[in-house]
Amino acid sequence: MTTASHPTSHDSAALSALDADILAFIQSEDPDPATFDALALRLFAHQFEANPAYQRYCRSRKATPDRLRHWSEIPAVPLTAFKRLTLTTVPEKDAAAVFMTSGSTDPASRGRNHHRHLALYDASLLRSFRDRFLPEQSSPLGDDSTSGAPTGYVAPDGALPQCDRMRILVLNAPREQAPHSSIAHFFSTLVEHRGTPDSLHLVSDDGLDVDTALNAFAQAEHSGKPLAVLGTSFSFVHLLDAMADVDRTFRLPAGSRVLDTGGFKGKSREVTAEDLRQAFRVRLGVPEDHCANYYGMTEISTQYYDRTPLGAVPDERAKVVPHWARLVVVDPLTRTPVPHGEPGLLLHLDLANASSCLAVLSDDIGWAAGSDPTARAHTSPGLGTADVVLRGRAAGAEARGCSLALDEVLSANRTPAVPPSRP
């Protein structure tokens, strides 16, 4: 098995003033909600000018930078549009990364998200990992900035002292084996920035190395040093099944963590989130409030973690929306916000998604959680939420709403483009 040994490199010259301002906002310890509003409108103006397919859609809705006054007015493209159109501000040949959705070997039928650089993507994932997964490790992210990079930029290697790292086991292939996988990049980046030198990726062309995983669990028990185990939900099912077959259980040291992501669509079997957390407790000895799931998509650049410790309703584990994003629950047909607590489609606004579209309408259903989201610092009345509970994929009328949104985008891109107005 191998550790990740290919640090992500960011050229500071590639970071525009807008990029640098977004980066600083992501890494801010005291973010101002008004700054989000201003950055979202600046980013929309940039994407409107540099993303032709998106511009045509926005013009069809009469949404131009001179007309918009609030981030809630920014048109969201449906998730499926990333499969049908090239939604990017940067030519593919100039992209530092092109992440693709899974499910097909044909690139033309897969959703694609282009990234001119990965500075914002990495800053987003590292900040959320620190805040939500390892909150006791509170070292600022920008202590050791790379020479020439914007203030607060995280260096690829050595940015954190050894005491702020822990051994990480990843039940996934490293990015070298899956260069178009956002999940592979996510896990590899965490190993590079947060892992100790003995961190491991446990998946290769030969599959999951269960024996190495069991040996690592035994070593952690013996040493008393906490361990973080990261992987897709289905990879954990394989590991836990193998442990059950040989009746192996462990008590990982206090402070150990488990992080899973993804679901079971198209897989041979499904396991509920509750059963998975129970298995983590029984087989690994990790309590539920140290087991988290994160929700993300290839088409956006931010992940949403479980709020822990568990709230009053453990089965409704809510996801926390970080300060550089907004998540609005909308009616599938009108795409207007629904009342707090009612289900609807999840509409994402993500400042880290700078090279494509910051506003994306997903095909996931959920509802706002918490007693009074409008009282929280980074929300506006009736718009956005700090917590959201996921229900699943859209179906029925909800799915028809997604289809109508896609039809609008495709229709706008079949119509000859309207030339920009001159002053």
C-alpha angles and dihedrals in degrees: 000000000000138000120226106269102166107089117205110249124206123193106221090209088065091062112094123205088263091051091050092050092050090047091052091049093051090051095042116122092203107033120190113223090217088061090059090054092051095045092048091054092046091049092047090053090052094047091046090057099039103036107067098187091049092046092055090053093047092049090052087059093043089242107143128155092254091056102045119091103169138033090244089069094060109113114242121217117219118249093245091059088075087067095050104037139036101246104183142120092210131057111253091241090059097046118113088211139005111199117200133197118246128239103079138056090213109089090202091065096046128089112251130201117190123208122196087199135348100231094106094039092052094043090053096049094044094048094050092045090053096044100040107024104031104021093157089062095073102162111143112258096229104054096115107036118185114251110266095013123116118276110279095022113149115234114230094233133029096006092133130049117249092253089065093055131080136187110276126199113197121200090202139074118267120254092260089068094043109028094168095050116102089197091055090050091047094054095041091051091052091051090051096047104030106020130094118236091264093060114126144204106217100194124081137149086290092060131241115351099221095171092057090048092052091047090051091051090051091048091051091051090051097044097040090223115139119249131205117211115195130181150116116294092247093050088056089053089056091049095046092047090052090049091050091051091060094031095238122163131172140191103220113206122271111278094036115139140201124205124184133175140185132032139250104268108152093003126130094248142007131226124194120241089242093054091048093052091047089053090051089054096045100039101032103024092233114143120234095251088060092051116083138176123206128206120212143141136215090238095061132046104222132078127213117216131201115266107245144227092048119262131224092291106046094182090061098060105183125214119231118230111217122228095257091059139055125206117197123189106219140183108261094229104035097029090218122133116276123218116281112279096019120115123251144135117302114242114194129205109188124178090195089063091079102144100056125015124331092201115063129171109213129204090233124110124217144133138233115265132201132060102269117008093169090065092061119102100243100046135083123217108286093354130096127354138226093218133029133181117218120223103176142262123338118265137173113357091001091057090047088056090056090050092051091051091051091048089056093053094046092045091053089052093051090056118083110262117259110234114241114265118254122228 
